Amino acid sequence: MQFYHLRKILFYFPGFLLFISQAYAQMGYSTGTMARAEQKLTNGSQLTAPEVVVEELINYHRHNIPIPDTKEGIGVDVKWGNTNVPGRKVVQVGIASGFFDESQQAPPVNLVVVVDRSGSMSGQKIEHTRQALKTLVYNLRPFDRFSLIYFDHITNVVFPSQMVREKERIYPLIHGLHPRGSTDLHSAIMKGYQELTTHYLSGGGNRLLILTDAITNTGVVDPSVIVQQSYLYRKELKTDITMVGVGADLNHDLARNLSSNSQSSFHFINQASDIQKVFQQEVQSLLAPIGHSVNLTLSLPPGLLVEHFYGYQPTYSQNRITIPLNNINAGLTQVVLLDVRMAPGADKQPIEASLTYEDIRKNQQVTRSARTVLKAGTFQPLDADLAKNYLIARLATALNQLPTLLQQRKHQQAYTLLDQALREVSTQYPSQPEAITLVDPDVKRVANLVQGYRDRIQLHLSTARPHTIPQD
């Protein structure tokens, strides 16, 4: 294995050069929570519980974990360290996929792009969408399949699924994209799945990418019906769906529910200019699918007790924890974090992590494993990367609990929750001011969110009950 401890990585695909910076969201992982939280903080509206997904904030940045060779597919790494709470240890499972270089060819892709051109997409939204589509088409390869669908109250397959050999035929269709009419999202999704499944690739990636504000007002408008029928398509075939939600008035619940499984990803466009970024990141990732049906299993001894699992949807069975994960493309880094405590009298306690997935290129199931041993009598400090990820996980958890407290009108408790999370950061970086202006940019990004929501609550409390705000 090669270990990349780089803030900037050059990633080659046949025909184009891809530049990754740790200052931005990594490829292929949902950016929905970060963008939505930033947008709602800016416009003063309130977050809802479904909008804050802890693992999306933890994995927004690239991680410094071992990167396997592309031929090896996906790698697993396990490490641990002691927290500042006596007896509590944090375990991190790192997952990473290799990069394709110029000598390697990524598997072919069957891509269907469904674009909302209803009246609500007017103005800069539609212009940036045109630019995003041009970027996407430019990066497709001759052996990829591509289909383009526009919809308003009518769904039109403007470019039927075919190999991308004559890109000059697609560009005029992009120039002709103009907003009009109302929104029949259900018909567009069904047509998209039909295009996708008609030309299904058994040895490549199959993805439906939808850009919409999800404000459906024509045709089938019942969200439960739209979600259920979409689920039935995905259940039969291994297809990915990427939802790109647009606008402050996005129907978030519908958009999120349409992409709420391990074969999907969700992005939210905070500003119209972000459309270009999201589209470009997605095409860079979807051109290199590696693993489907991904599951992580943690085997824990009886002497190890789990105190907290950060995000995801783990299921527990005796001493085993199973976590379904999103499909994995090339160049992804991802971590899973949990707090554990040793039972009285326990000493050396092994943890094994096993990742099972279906290798797309080999068309077979593959298992990768790694293990570590926790020692009761050993104080092992967190290394820099684990400390960073742990702080982000703590901040993300506080932000995740915020909507429930505010809904219950427990503003003082909400303020204390966020303030304590920020104090954990200041403890880790004692020489820095509370504004966290000079610390790691990935920690700073999430901390600034938490600080913004805390300050907003402080303003509310100072207006309602000035005496309740603690003084520093």
Summary of the structure (lengths in Angstrom):
residues: 472
radius of gyration: 22.8
end to end distance: 47.9
largest distance: 71.5
contacts: 1599
relative contact order: 0.15
helix: 35%
strand: 30%
